[in-house]
Amino acid sequence: MVRIDDRVDPAVAAAADAGKGAKSPAGRNAAIDLLRGGSMLYIVGFWHLLGYVDGIDGYKNAVTYPLTIAVLGLFTLMAGCLAGRREVRGFSDLLKYYRARAIRILPPYALALVLFVPTGLLQWPDVGRGLLLLPAFDGQPLRTLWFVNVLVVGYLLAPLLLLLRHRLLAAGVGRGWALAVVAGCSVVALALLVRLCPGLDPRFTLYFPAFATGLLLANPLLDPQRGALSRLQRVILTVLAVAAVAFTLGVEGRDFETSLRSLPMATILPALMVLAATRRWHGLNLPGWMQAVSYASYFMYLFHRPILRVVTDTAVGLGAPQPWPLLLILLALGMPLVVVITLWGQCLYDQSLKASSRAANHSAASTPPPVR
């Protein structure tokens, strides 16, 4: 759901190569595209899609609940990795960071809030609350879009932590000590939010450590050539991953989503998956359709529910029986529509941003210098 390099637009190449193997465009990590695309298909095409079909029960169970926690932790960790590869050296970088993230994330999120209303997924008062990010703090999280709220709050904290890291390194503090201090400040920030906001969505507490891990370990996790972890470190991480899964034994049902016992699994398992994938599949030839799904993953997450709701209501209105015929319609028609519509929307939005940037640069270049 998060792009590693916003400057690269692989959508045209992905669409042209759909169905056949293709090298990921320059500047993109094939392993990250695979993890992101596969995880998005799991969330949209399984975890959420089956909720539109009556008569299929049991798919949320002791296996799929923790798997979903790990998948959402993976999204969050990759978002932190994106933030961690940026340099924030001063106040001007801070403002540039906030502006870039706001332009990239908030307008599509606002549109999703609006589209959730006519499809019956939200009410109009929820739109205003969502725009102000209140659902992350008032104990009334939004359906599905709560995850975007979690990411936005993480992005608000990220440049402050990056600025602190830069200042520590500039002062001559060793990298290990600098990371330890920033990690400690992350824990303090999280504790303060929990203390000051009794209505804080407990899932923020669950997933913010994954975001902070990606923020602090972006280079070792994403780049096999730069800051690679040693074999001993990988072994330790694997042991910790097994321990993290064992730590959730006894947690049942929806308690996985709010229990702090899920926190190690939401952080360590995604870190292990990214670590292994980037070293084994960095140059993988991905099918074009998987590149397209990865590229459009943010729009897929935002808009899949309204699209699937319209397809479901139309099919049921035409007399499609449940559960299996409706499920087949959602898989054969609904999912392709989600991919095509959201890919088109992502391309259109990125093209509009690029056109706006070019226009602004042209205007700045054509402005005559002031007369002295």
Kinemage of the C-alpha trace (Angstrom):
@kinemage 1
@onewidth
@group {chain A} dominant
@subgroup {mainchain}
@vectorlist {calphas} color= white
{ca met a 1} P 0.000 0.000 0.000
{ca val a 2} L 3.003 2.262 0.113
{ca arg a 3} L 5.346 3.176 -2.720
{ca ile a 4} L 9.073 2.971 -2.051
{ca asp a 5} L 9.887 5.527 -4.724
{ca asp a 6} L 7.189 8.044 -5.619
{ca arg a 7} L 9.162 9.371 -8.561
{ca val a 8} L 8.748 6.175 -10.582
{ca asp a 9} L 5.468 5.435 -12.357
{ca pro a 10} L 5.440 1.789 -13.433
{ca ala a 11} L 1.731 1.604 -14.256
{ca val a 12} L 2.044 1.884 -18.024
{ca ala a 13} L 4.774 -0.749 -18.185
{ca ala a 14} L 2.868 -2.985 -15.786
{ca ala a 15} L -0.310 -2.767 -17.840
{ca ala a 16} L 1.586 -3.418 -21.067
{ca asp a 17} L 3.323 -6.459 -19.597
{ca ala a 18} L 0.245 -7.848 -17.816
{ca gly a 19} L 0.264 -11.592 -17.715
{ca lys a 20} L 3.957 -12.062 -18.486
{ca gly a 21} L 7.156 -11.764 -16.497
{ca ala a 22} L 8.794 -8.352 -16.461
{ca lys a 23} L 11.645 -6.732 -14.662
{ca ser a 24} L 10.432 -4.204 -12.137
{ca pro a 25} L 10.959 -0.637 -13.405
{ca ala a 26} L 14.160 1.078 -12.352
{ca gly a 27} L 13.950 2.439 -8.824
{ca arg a 28} L 11.490 -0.189 -7.600
{ca asn a 29} L 12.155 -3.258 -5.493
{ca ala a 30} L 10.534 -6.390 -6.946
{ca ala a 31} L 10.463 -8.067 -3.533
{ca ile a 32} L 8.571 -5.147 -2.003
{ca asp a 33} L 6.163 -5.110 -4.955
{ca leu a 34} L 5.535 -8.828 -4.418
{ca leu a 35} L 4.908 -8.455 -0.692
{ca arg a 36} L 2.724 -5.391 -1.125
{ca gly a 37} L 0.720 -6.741 -4.046
{ca gly a 38} L 0.225 -10.179 -2.508
{ca ser a 39} L -0.773 -8.718 0.833
{ca met a 40} L -3.280 -6.369 -0.789
{ca leu a 41} L -4.867 -9.258 -2.690
{ca tyr a 42} L -5.185 -11.130 0.598
{ca ile a 43} L -6.897 -8.217 2.378
{ca val a 44} L -9.215 -7.248 -0.478
{ca gly a 45} L -9.810 -10.603 -2.155
{ca phe a 46} L -10.172 -12.728 0.967
{ca trp a 47} L -10.411 -10.942 4.288
{ca his a 48} L -12.874 -8.263 3.143
{ca leu a 49} L -14.491 -9.872 0.088
{ca leu a 50} L -15.943 -12.863 1.948
{ca gly a 51} L -17.772 -10.437 4.234
{ca tyr a 52} L -20.080 -9.559 1.320
{ca val a 53} L -21.273 -13.164 0.947
{ca asp a 54} L -23.832 -14.657 3.321
{ca gly a 55} L -23.419 -18.282 4.274
{ca ile a 56} L -19.616 -18.533 4.281
{ca asp a 57} L -18.486 -18.711 7.877
{ca gly a 58} L -15.355 -19.728 9.666
{ca tyr a 59} L -12.882 -17.903 7.453
{ca lys a 60} L -11.919 -15.690 10.368
{ca asn a 61} L -10.219 -18.181 12.641
{ca ala a 62} L -7.126 -18.956 14.699
{ca val a 63} L -4.984 -19.011 11.557
{ca thr a 64} L -6.341 -16.101 9.523
{ca tyr a 65} L -6.615 -13.615 12.415
{ca pro a 66} L -2.868 -13.674 13.215
{ca leu a 67} L -2.067 -13.818 9.482
{ca thr a 68} L -4.069 -10.627 8.981
{ca ile a 69} L -2.252 -8.970 11.882
{ca ala a 70} L 1.059 -9.851 10.226
{ca val a 71} L -0.130 -8.544 6.826
{ca leu a 72} L -1.272 -5.197 8.242
{ca gly a 73} L 1.953 -5.012 10.219
{ca leu a 74} L 3.788 -5.565 6.934
{ca phe a 75} L 1.996 -2.593 5.332
{ca thr a 76} L 2.807 -0.444 8.329
{ca leu a 77} L 6.445 -1.479 8.433
{ca met a 78} L 6.890 -0.698 4.717
{ca ala a 79} L 5.314 2.712 5.295
{ca gly a 80} L 7.915 3.299 7.990
{ca cys a 81} L 10.649 2.156 5.592
{ca leu a 82} L 9.517 4.747 3.053
{ca ala a 83} L 9.692 7.448 5.709
{ca gly a 84} L 13.035 6.207 7.016
{ca arg a 85} L 14.812 6.566 3.668
{ca arg a 86} L 14.205 10.319 3.651
{ca glu a 87} L 16.600 12.774 5.208
{ca val a 88} L 15.218 15.449 7.535
{ca arg a 89} L 17.974 17.872 8.457
{ca gly a 90} L 16.037 20.963 9.491
{ca phe a 91} L 12.769 22.846 9.609
{ca ser a 92} L 12.543 23.300 5.839
{ca asp a 93} L 12.909 19.529 5.293
{ca leu a 94} L 10.225 19.017 7.917
{ca leu a 95} L 7.774 21.219 6.011
{ca lys a 96} L 8.660 19.581 2.680
{ca tyr a 97} L 8.054 16.165 4.197
{ca tyr a 98} L 4.632 17.086 5.577
{ca arg a 99} L 3.607 18.716 2.306
{ca ala a 100} L 4.689 15.712 0.216
{ca arg a 101} L 2.905 13.202 2.446
{ca ala a 102} L -0.237 15.336 2.689
{ca ile a 103} L -0.508 15.681 -1.098
{ca arg a 104} L 0.101 11.988 -1.618
{ca ile a 105} L -2.257 10.646 1.051
{ca leu a 106} L -4.999 13.070 2.057
{ca pro a 107} L -6.928 13.977 -1.153
{ca pro a 108} L -7.574 10.309 -2.101
{ca tyr a 109} L -8.483 9.596 1.524
{ca ala a 110} L -10.984 12.479 1.513
{ca leu a 111} L -12.554 11.153 -1.694
{ca ala a 112} L -12.837 7.679 -0.165
{ca leu a 113} L -14.613 9.140 2.873
{ca val a 114} L -17.166 10.769 0.590
{ca leu a 115} L -17.719 7.633 -1.524
{ca phe a 116} L -18.283 5.518 1.573
{ca val a 117} L -21.474 7.477 2.305
{ca pro a 118} L -23.732 6.683 -0.714
{ca thr a 119} L -22.726 3.013 -0.488
{ca gly a 120} L -23.918 2.899 3.140
{ca leu a 121} L -20.483 2.284 4.632
{ca leu a 122} L -20.345 5.611 6.533
{ca gln a 123} L -22.623 8.498 7.471
{ca trp a 124} L -21.970 12.139 6.565
{ca pro a 125} L -20.896 13.089 10.124
{ca asp a 126} L -18.206 10.416 9.824
{ca val a 127} L -16.737 12.279 6.845
{ca gly a 128} L -16.067 15.392 8.921
{ca arg a 129} L -14.669 13.332 11.758
{ca gly a 130} L -12.473 11.422 9.356
{ca leu a 131} L -11.070 14.557 7.760
{ca leu a 132} L -10.035 15.782 11.220
{ca leu a 133} L -8.562 12.346 12.088
{ca leu a 134} L -10.797 12.244 15.165
{ca pro a 135} L -11.641 8.527 14.785
{ca ala a 136} L -8.045 7.696 15.689
{ca phe a 137} L -8.492 9.366 19.075
{ca asp a 138} L -12.182 9.394 20.080
{ca gly a 139} L -12.792 5.663 20.459
{ca gln a 140} L -15.000 5.443 17.335
{ca pro a 141} L -12.715 4.210 14.537
{ca leu a 142} L -13.951 4.197 10.955
{ca arg a 143} L -14.609 0.972 9.133
{ca thr a 144} L -11.555 -0.006 7.053
{ca leu a 145} L -10.286 3.600 6.878
{ca trp a 146} L -9.050 3.373 10.472
{ca phe a 147} L -5.827 1.999 9.007
{ca val a 148} L -5.221 5.191 7.028
{ca asn a 149} L -5.699 7.153 10.263
{ca val a 150} L -3.009 5.016 11.892
{ca leu a 151} L -0.627 5.698 8.995
{ca val a 152} L -1.287 9.441 9.031
{ca val a 153} L -0.522 9.706 12.745
{ca gly a 154} L 2.668 7.720 12.122
{ca tyr a 155} L 3.650 10.093 9.327
{ca leu a 156} L 3.073 13.058 11.640
{ca leu a 157} L 5.604 11.655 14.106
{ca ala a 158} L 8.108 10.290 11.574
{ca pro a 159} L 9.928 13.493 10.504
{ca leu a 160} L 10.349 14.572 14.106
{ca leu a 161} L 12.088 11.286 14.871
{ca leu a 162} L 14.181 11.555 11.698
{ca leu a 163} L 15.215 15.082 12.627
{ca leu a 164} L 16.249 13.851 16.062
{ca arg a 165} L 18.290 11.062 14.453
{ca his a 166} L 20.048 13.549 12.174
{ca arg a 167} L 20.855 15.902 15.038
{ca leu a 168} L 22.291 13.059 17.115
{ca leu a 169} L 24.447 11.787 14.250
{ca ala a 170} L 25.599 15.338 13.453
{ca ala a 171} L 26.638 15.742 17.107
{ca gly a 172} L 28.933 12.735 16.798
{ca val a 173} L 26.735 10.173 18.535
{ca gly a 174} L 27.314 6.656 17.220
{ca arg a 175} L 24.674 5.234 14.887
{ca gly a 176} L 23.725 2.486 17.316
{ca trp a 177} L 23.268 4.904 20.198
{ca ala a 178} L 21.367 7.331 17.960
{ca leu a 179} L 18.946 4.587 16.913
{ca ala a 180} L 18.522 3.541 20.544
{ca val a 181} L 17.680 7.106 21.579
{ca val a 182} L 15.194 7.522 18.717
{ca ala a 183} L 13.617 4.162 19.561
{ca gly a 184} L 13.288 5.253 23.193
{ca cys a 185} L 11.671 8.525 22.097
{ca ser a 186} L 9.245 6.527 19.940
{ca val a 187} L 8.220 4.508 22.985
{ca val a 188} L 7.808 7.700 25.020
{ca ala a 189} L 5.709 9.303 22.259
{ca leu a 190} L 3.480 6.236 22.098
{ca ala a 191} L 3.101 6.158 25.892
{ca leu a 192} L 2.167 9.860 25.922
{ca leu a 193} L -0.470 9.342 23.234
{ca val a 194} L -1.979 6.455 25.185
{ca arg a 195} L -1.928 8.539 28.373
{ca leu a 196} L -3.311 11.755 26.872
{ca cys a 197} L -5.877 10.133 24.554
{ca pro a 198} L -7.971 7.545 26.398
{ca gly a 199} L -9.924 6.962 23.187
{ca leu a 200} L -6.804 6.224 21.110
{ca asp a 201} L -7.492 3.362 18.712
{ca pro a 202} L -5.728 0.370 20.337
{ca arg a 203} L -4.641 -0.722 16.860
{ca phe a 204} L -2.365 2.316 16.717
{ca thr a 205} L -0.566 0.947 19.775
{ca leu a 206} L -0.437 -2.426 18.025
{ca tyr a 207} L 0.996 -1.213 14.696
{ca phe a 208} L 3.091 1.854 15.541
{ca pro a 209} L 6.075 -0.269 16.671
{ca ala a 210} L 6.109 -1.814 13.170
{ca phe a 211} L 6.132 1.678 11.666
{ca ala a 212} L 8.978 2.760 13.966
{ca thr a 213} L 10.937 -0.392 13.122
{ca gly a 214} L 10.691 0.373 9.416
{ca leu a 215} L 11.629 3.983 10.107
{ca leu a 216} L 14.811 3.072 12.002
{ca leu a 217} L 15.895 0.009 10.003
{ca ala a 218} L 14.869 1.030 6.478
{ca asn a 219} L 18.306 0.525 4.899
{ca pro a 220} L 19.172 -2.840 6.494
{ca leu a 221} L 15.690 -4.165 5.703
{ca leu a 222} L 15.283 -2.944 2.125
{ca asp a 223} L 18.791 -2.919 0.668
{ca pro a 224} L 20.755 -6.186 0.635
{ca gln a 225} L 23.947 -4.321 -0.276
{ca arg a 226} L 23.729 -1.473 2.226
{ca gly a 227} L 23.619 -2.068 5.929
{ca ala a 228} L 22.947 -5.785 5.524
{ca leu a 229} L 22.263 -7.763 8.676
{ca ser a 230} L 24.680 -10.486 9.654
{ca arg a 231} L 23.788 -14.176 9.685
{ca leu a 232} L 23.674 -14.102 13.479
{ca gln a 233} L 21.257 -11.195 13.401
{ca arg a 234} L 19.016 -13.052 10.944
{ca val a 235} L 19.032 -16.131 13.162
{ca ile a 236} L 18.112 -14.006 16.169
{ca leu a 237} L 15.291 -12.379 14.204
{ca thr a 238} L 13.949 -15.796 13.186
{ca val a 239} L 13.966 -17.015 16.785
{ca leu a 240} L 12.190 -13.836 17.843
{ca ala a 241} L 9.557 -14.381 15.125
{ca val a 242} L 8.800 -17.877 16.436
{ca ala a 243} L 8.628 -16.505 19.962
{ca ala a 244} L 6.306 -13.710 18.778
{ca val a 245} L 3.849 -16.251 17.365
{ca ala a 246} L 4.037 -18.354 20.527
{ca phe a 247} L 3.367 -15.224 22.592
{ca thr a 248} L -0.148 -15.018 21.099
{ca leu a 249} L -1.162 -18.508 22.216
{ca gly a 250} L -4.425 -18.210 24.094
{ca val a 251} L -5.559 -15.058 22.268
{ca glu a 252} L -8.821 -15.732 20.424
{ca gly a 253} L -11.004 -14.121 17.757
{ca arg a 254} L -11.077 -10.358 17.414
{ca asp a 255} L -8.918 -10.027 20.529
{ca phe a 256} L -5.981 -10.493 18.142
{ca glu a 257} L -6.722 -6.976 16.812
{ca thr a 258} L -6.433 -5.231 20.167
{ca ser a 259} L -4.318 -7.440 22.438
{ca leu a 260} L -0.824 -6.197 23.170
{ca arg a 261} L 0.239 -9.832 23.008
{ca ser a 262} L -0.117 -9.469 19.218
{ca leu a 263} L 2.350 -6.570 19.159
{ca pro a 264} L 5.564 -8.630 18.725
{ca met a 265} L 3.940 -10.600 15.904
{ca ala a 266} L 2.799 -7.406 14.170
{ca thr a 267} L 6.379 -6.107 14.178
{ca ile a 268} L 8.861 -8.979 14.105
{ca leu a 269} L 7.136 -11.200 11.522
{ca pro a 270} L 6.865 -8.369 8.943
{ca ala a 271} L 10.510 -7.435 9.540
{ca leu a 272} L 11.533 -11.038 8.911
{ca met a 273} L 9.411 -11.239 5.738
{ca val a 274} L 10.906 -8.040 4.323
{ca leu a 275} L 14.421 -9.061 5.295
{ca ala a 276} L 14.118 -12.459 3.593
{ca ala a 277} L 12.272 -11.193 0.517
{ca thr a 278} L 14.616 -8.329 -0.319
{ca arg a 279} L 17.614 -10.659 -0.238
{ca arg a 280} L 16.076 -13.508 -2.217
{ca trp a 281} L 13.691 -11.794 -4.657
{ca his a 282} L 15.174 -8.342 -5.243
{ca gly a 283} L 15.573 -8.947 -9.006
{ca leu a 284} L 12.529 -11.180 -9.441
{ca asn a 285} L 10.636 -11.063 -12.739
{ca leu a 286} L 7.139 -10.150 -11.586
{ca pro a 287} L 4.021 -10.504 -13.745
{ca gly a 288} L 2.810 -7.129 -14.956
{ca trp a 289} L -0.511 -7.521 -13.179
{ca met a 290} L 1.277 -7.953 -9.838
{ca gln a 291} L 3.295 -4.800 -10.456
{ca ala a 292} L 0.024 -3.015 -11.239
{ca val a 293} L -1.614 -4.277 -8.037
{ca ser a 294} L 1.381 -3.150 -5.996
{ca tyr a 295} L 1.448 0.255 -7.679
{ca ala a 296} L -2.281 0.839 -7.094
{ca ser a 297} L -2.350 -0.732 -3.622
{ca tyr a 298} L -3.150 2.482 -1.725
{ca phe a 299} L -6.094 3.260 -4.008
{ca met a 300} L -7.178 -0.394 -3.813
{ca tyr a 301} L -7.324 -0.203 -0.044
{ca leu a 302} L -9.228 3.074 -0.099
{ca phe a 303} L -11.840 2.273 -2.741
{ca his a 304} L -12.355 -1.485 -2.851
{ca arg a 305} L -15.277 -1.482 -0.422
{ca pro a 306} L -17.510 0.926 -2.399
{ca ile a 307} L -16.758 -1.004 -5.605
{ca leu a 308} L -17.470 -4.407 -4.055
{ca arg a 309} L -20.619 -3.008 -2.402
{ca val a 310} L -21.970 -1.818 -5.762
{ca val a 311} L -21.167 -5.146 -7.431
{ca thr a 312} L -22.771 -7.079 -4.558
{ca asp a 313} L -25.963 -4.979 -4.493
{ca thr a 314} L -26.290 -5.202 -8.273
{ca ala a 315} L -25.797 -8.964 -8.334
{ca val a 316} L -28.230 -9.572 -5.470
{ca gly a 317} L -30.742 -7.210 -7.100
{ca leu a 318} L -30.550 -9.281 -10.299
{ca gly a 319} L -31.271 -12.421 -8.301
{ca ala a 320} L -27.825 -13.955 -7.893
{ca pro a 321} L -28.128 -16.681 -5.229
{ca gln a 322} L -25.798 -16.946 -2.283
{ca pro a 323} L -23.247 -17.989 -1.349
{ca trp a 324} L -21.282 -19.604 -4.174
{ca pro a 325} L -22.703 -17.876 -7.293
{ca leu a 326} L -22.314 -14.477 -5.624
{ca leu a 327} L -18.786 -15.365 -4.526
{ca leu a 328} L -17.929 -16.341 -8.103
{ca ile a 329} L -19.302 -13.007 -9.370
{ca leu a 330} L -17.236 -11.064 -6.827
{ca leu a 331} L -14.069 -12.961 -7.731
{ca ala a 332} L -14.582 -12.953 -11.519
{ca leu a 333} L -16.056 -9.454 -11.878
{ca gly a 334} L -15.658 -7.538 -8.628
{ca met a 335} L -11.925 -8.075 -8.127
{ca pro a 336} L -10.950 -7.215 -11.737
{ca leu a 337} L -13.075 -4.071 -11.462
{ca val a 338} L -11.317 -3.125 -8.228
{ca val a 339} L -7.895 -3.536 -9.867
{ca val a 340} L -8.770 -1.720 -13.105
{ca ile a 341} L -10.646 1.193 -11.495
{ca thr a 342} L -8.095 1.800 -8.764
{ca leu a 343} L -5.149 1.453 -11.174
{ca trp a 344} L -6.791 4.025 -13.436
{ca gly a 345} L -7.435 6.291 -10.453
{ca gln a 346} L -3.853 5.991 -9.200
{ca cys a 347} L -2.438 6.746 -12.671
{ca leu a 348} L -4.760 9.715 -13.121
{ca tyr a 349} L -3.878 11.126 -9.719
{ca asp a 350} L -0.132 10.716 -10.242
{ca gln a 351} L -0.356 12.314 -13.677
{ca ser a 352} L -2.249 15.275 -12.215
{ca leu a 353} L 0.430 15.708 -9.541
{ca lys a 354} L 3.185 15.607 -12.138
{ca ala a 355} L 1.346 18.111 -14.350
{ca ser a 356} L 0.857 20.406 -11.382
{ca ser a 357} L 4.540 20.116 -10.470
{ca arg a 358} L 5.640 20.876 -14.033
{ca ala a 359} L 3.317 23.892 -14.184
{ca ala a 360} L 4.678 25.204 -10.888
{ca asn a 361} L 8.284 24.743 -12.046
{ca his a 362} L 7.547 26.460 -15.362
{ca ser a 363} L 5.885 29.356 -13.577
{ca ala a 364} L 8.839 29.740 -11.233
{ca ala a 365} L 11.322 29.605 -14.127
{ca ser a 366} L 9.421 32.204 -16.168
{ca thr a 367} L 9.070 34.703 -13.313
{ca pro a 368} L 11.496 37.573 -13.927
{ca pro a 369} L 13.903 38.425 -11.149
{ca pro a 370} L 12.995 41.458 -9.051
{ca val a 371} L 14.408 44.765 -10.188
{ca arg a 372} L 16.922 46.126 -7.723
